[in-house]
Amino acid sequence: MNKQEEQTLRDNIRHLIKFVKTKKKLTENQFRESLKVLAKLELFQLLAEAETGGVEPAPNKSTGINVLEDLLKKIVPVLQTDYKSLTTSAEQRQSFRAHIINAIVTTLTPVEVNNAAALQGRGANLSEEEVEEEVNIQIGDDGSGDDEKFIDIRTDAEIAAEEEEEQTDPIDEFGLEGQDETGRNMAYNTFKKIETSIIDSYELLSNPEDQELFYDYLIANAKLYFDKFEDELSMTPEEPTNQAYDMAKSEEPAAGVEAEEEMEIEL
């Protein structure tokens, strides 16, 4: 705010104070509220002048928030389209929402683990279980290579059968117990569309503070956008009407009765 704008704001406040003192019609609370409204109006005016003047909005101070903003522009339209297609029941949409949020958490958690292990060389590419396994091997392995001497006597059919038993449906792994399956299935397909974008955006950040802000605000914004989508779905605007239509509509049953009576007379 420059000196001229500040002086304008002070003059407006001064005039308001003078008005209150002379008229004595406003209570103390009303006076305070009036000051707040005036200050907001001045702020909105300054913002409008800045926008019309072609001034670009300043970026956020956090790189993590800037990266997240770009990501949201990509994934929110996808989430909106798929979420709003679930119109059979609210349970389907609630399931969709829960699965998407859970998928974001479970997807970014291993990324955080790998980033934390980046300074430990090979550990950067390992999950928590793999890192622990490697440590145990380094402590207890005598280097004899016993695994290479193992002779597998199973038949090909037995191996295939065991591998098939070990395999699980990825949708089942993705699912949450007690949630609607239609919402789960839709969420599974939706998350496959946005998963790569989420991981790529997060991996751009190496600063722990940026990573934390990105993670926290991504979860919060996902929930807020789902709230917004649900509000938009619940809004069912009434069809405009007028008096002529209402009168004509109210006369329709009577006209129908008269027509039936005329038909009976003719018969």
C-alpha positions in Angstrom: 0.0 0.0 0.0 1.5 3.4 -1.1 1.2 6.6 0.9 -1.8 7.9 -1.2 -3.7 4.7 -0.6 -2.9 4.7 3.1 -4.1 8.3 3.3 -7.3 7.4 1.6 -7.9 4.6 4.0 -7.2 6.9 7.0 -9.6 9.6 5.6 -12.4 7.0 5.2 -11.9 5.8 8.7 -11.9 9.4 10.0 -15.1 10.2 8.3 -16.7 7.0 9.7 -15.6 8.0 13.3 -17.1 11.5 12.8 -20.3 10.0 11.5 -20.6 7.7 14.5 -20.0 10.5 17.0 -22.5 12.9 15.4 -25.3 10.5 14.8 -24.7 8.2 17.8 -26.8 5.5 16.3 -24.2 2.7 16.1 -23.2 0.5 19.0 -19.6 -0.2 19.8 -19.8 -3.7 18.2 -21.5 -2.2 15.1 -18.7 0.3 14.8 -16.0 -2.3 15.0 -17.8 -4.4 12.3 -18.1 -1.3 10.1 -14.3 -0.7 10.4 -13.7 -4.3 9.4 -15.9 -4.1 6.4 -14.3 -0.8 5.3 -10.8 -2.3 5.6 -11.9 -5.3 3.6 -13.4 -3.1 0.9 -10.1 -1.1 0.7 -8.1 -4.4 0.4 -10.4 -5.8 -2.3 -10.1 -2.5 -4.2 -6.3 -2.6 -4.0 -6.3 -6.2 -5.2 -8.6 -5.4 -8.1 -6.4 -2.5 -9.1 -3.4 -4.8 -9.1 -5.1 -7.4 -11.3 -6.4 -4.9 -13.8 -2.9 -3.4 -13.9 -1.5 -6.6 -15.2 0.5 -7.4 -12.1 1.2 -11.2 -11.9 0.3 -12.8 -8.5 3.3 -13.4 -6.3 4.2 -17.1 -6.0 4.0 -18.8 -2.6 7.0 -18.7 -0.4 7.2 -22.5 -0.3 8.4 -24.4 -3.3 6.4 -27.4 -2.0 3.2 -25.4 -2.2 4.0 -24.1 -5.7 4.7 -27.7 -6.9 1.5 -28.9 -5.3 -0.5 -26.1 -7.0 0.7 -27.3 -10.4 -0.2 -30.9 -9.4 -3.7 -30.0 -8.3 -4.4 -28.4 -11.7 -3.7 -31.8 -13.2 -5.5 -34.2 -10.8 -8.5 -32.3 -9.5 -10.4 -32.4 -12.8 -9.8 -36.1 -13.0 -11.1 -36.6 -9.4 -14.1 -34.4 -10.0 -15.2 -36.2 -13.2 -15.0 -39.7 -11.7 -16.4 -38.7 -8.2 -19.5 -37.0 -9.7 -20.2 -40.1 -11.9 -21.0 -42.0 -8.7 -24.6 -41.0 -8.5 -26.3 -44.2 -7.2 -25.6 -43.6 -3.5 -23.6 -41.5 -1.1 -21.9 -44.7 0.1 -20.2 -45.1 -3.3 -18.8 -41.6 -3.2 -17.7 -42.0 0.4 -15.9 -45.2 -0.5 -14.3 -43.5 -3.5 -13.1 -40.6 -1.3 -11.7 -42.9 1.4 -9.8 -45.1 -1.1 -8.2 -42.1 -2.9 -7.0 -40.5 0.4 -5.7 -43.9 1.6 -3.9 -44.5 -1.7 -2.2 -41.1 -1.5 -0.9 -41.9 1.9 0.3 -45.4 1.1 1.9 -44.2 -2.1 3.9 -41.3 -0.7 5.0 -43.1 2.5 7.6 -45.5 0.7 8.8 -42.4 -1.3 9.5 -40.7 2.0 11.4 -43.7 3.3 13.5 -43.9 0.1 14.3 -40.2 0.2 15.3 -40.5 3.8 17.7 -43.3 2.9 19.2 -41.5 -0.1 22.4 -40.6 1.8 23.0 -44.3 2.6 23.9 -45.3 -1.0 22.1 -48.4 -2.1 19.5 -48.0 0.6 17.9 -45.2 -1.5 16.3 -47.9 -3.7 15.1 -50.2 -0.9 11.9 -50.4 1.0 11.9 -50.6 4.8 11.7 -54.4 4.8 14.5 -54.7 2.2 16.8 -52.3 4.2 16.2 -54.4 7.3 16.8 -57.6 5.4 20.1 -56.3 4.0 21.3 -55.3 7.4 20.5 -58.8 8.8 22.4 -60.4 5.9 25.4 -58.2 6.4 25.5 -59.2 10.1 24.9 -62.9 9.9 26.0 -64.0 6.4 29.3 -65.7 6.2 29.6 -65.4 2.4 29.3 -69.1 1.8 26.5 -68.6 -0.8 24.3 -71.5 0.4 21.3 -70.2 -1.6 23.1 -70.9 -4.9 23.5 -74.6 -3.9 19.8 -75.1 -3.3 18.2 -77.7 -5.6 14.5 -77.1 -6.3 12.8 -80.5 -6.7 9.3 -79.1 -7.4 7.7 -79.7 -10.8 6.7 -76.9 -13.1 3.0 -77.5 -12.2 3.7 -77.3 -8.5 5.7 -74.1 -8.9 3.0 -72.5 -11.1 0.3 -73.5 -8.5 2.2 -72.0 -5.6 2.9 -68.8 -7.5 -0.8 -68.5 -8.3 -1.7 -68.9 -4.7 0.7 -66.2 -3.7 -0.7 -63.8 -6.2 -3.4 -61.4 -4.9 -5.8 -59.2 -6.8 -4.4 -55.7 -6.9 -7.9 -54.3 -6.4 -8.3 -56.3 -3.2 -5.0 -55.0 -1.9 -6.1 -51.5 -2.8 -9.5 -51.9 -1.0 -10.5 -50.9 2.5 -12.6 -53.2 4.6 -16.2 -52.3 4.9 -16.3 -49.8 2.0 -18.6 -49.9 -1.0 -17.0 -52.0 -3.8 -18.2 -49.8 -6.7 -16.5 -46.8 -5.1 -13.4 -48.9 -4.5 -13.2 -50.0 -8.1 -13.7 -46.5 -9.5 -11.1 -45.1 -7.1 -8.7 -47.8 -8.2 -9.0 -46.8 -11.9 -8.9 -43.1 -11.0 -5.8 -43.4 -8.9 -3.9 -45.2 -11.7 -4.5 -42.0 -13.8 -3.0 -39.7 -11.2 -0.5 -41.8 -9.3 2.5 -41.1 -11.6 1.9 -37.3 -11.4 1.7 -37.4 -7.6 5.0 -39.3 -7.3 6.8 -37.2 -9.9 5.8 -34.0 -8.2 6.8 -35.2 -4.8 10.2 -36.4 -6.0 11.0 -33.0 -7.3 11.3 -31.9 -3.7 14.4 -32.6 -1.6 13.9 -30.1 1.1 12.2 -31.8 4.1 10.1 -28.8 4.9 8.8 -28.6 1.3 8.1 -32.4 1.4 6.1 -32.1 4.6 4.1 -29.1 3.3 3.4 -30.9 0.0 2.3 -34.1 1.8 0.1 -32.3 4.4 -1.5 -29.9 2.0 -2.1 -32.5 -0.7 -4.2 -34.6 1.8 -6.0 -31.5 3.1 -6.8 -30.2 -0.4 -8.0 -33.6 -1.6 -10.5 -33.7 1.3 -11.6 -30.2 0.7 -12.2 -30.7 -3.0 -14.2 -33.8 -2.2 -16.3 -31.7 0.1 -16.8 -29.2 -2.6 -17.8 -31.9 -5.2 -20.4 -33.3 -2.7 -21.9 -29.9 -2.1 -22.2 -29.3 -5.8 -23.9 -32.6 -6.3 -26.4 -31.9 -3.5 -27.4 -28.6 -5.0 -30.6 -29.2 -7.1 -31.9 -25.9 -8.4 -35.6 -25.5 -8.7 -37.1 -25.0 -12.1 -38.3 -21.4 -12.7 -42.0 -21.0 -13.1 -44.6 -18.2 -13.4 -48.3 -17.6 -12.5 -49.6 -18.4 -16.0 -48.0 -21.8 -16.0 -49.2 -22.6 -12.5 -52.7 -21.7 -13.4 -52.6 -23.7 -16.6 -51.2 -26.7 -14.7 -53.8 -26.6 -12.0 -56.6 -26.6 -14.7 -55.3 -29.7 -16.5 -57.1 -32.3 -14.3 -60.4 -30.5 -14.7 -60.0 -30.3 -18.5 -59.3 -34.0 -18.6 -62.5 -34.8 -16.6 -64.5 -32.7 -19.0 -63.1 -34.5 -22.0 -64.0 -37.9 -20.5 -67.5 -36.7 -19.8 -67.9 -35.5 -23.4 -66.8 -38.9 -24.7 -69.4 -40.6 -22.5 -72.1 -38.4 -23.8 -71.2 -39.0 -27.4 -71.3 -42.8 -26.8 
